[in-house]
Amino acid sequence: MSIASNLTFMLLFLWVAPLILEGFLARTRSKIPGLILPGLSFIVSLIGVLNIAAVGQSIMQNIFVLMMTFLMGNIMTVILLVIYFLCRRRMYRQHQLDKMNIQDL
């Protein structure tokens, strides 16, 4: 296989594996494990923002670069949080249905 295809598979794995792991962590009984990956992703995006050097640019260009870096760095954070909240909502609905079925008995 060529280097490009190996790199493609590696990047795909680095994007898909956290999504699958987040699905498992979000379904745990405790709320905290599902928030670990979004928290780590947010910290990594902050590190990216803090590593930007502002040399010889105007203030508006610096602000724009910082905002775009922050937004682009948090794409994975947003995706992980969406997975977390969808899984938690599904668990809550199932819990409510179970409670209703128990009360019907």
Salt bridges, closest charged atoms under 4 A:
none
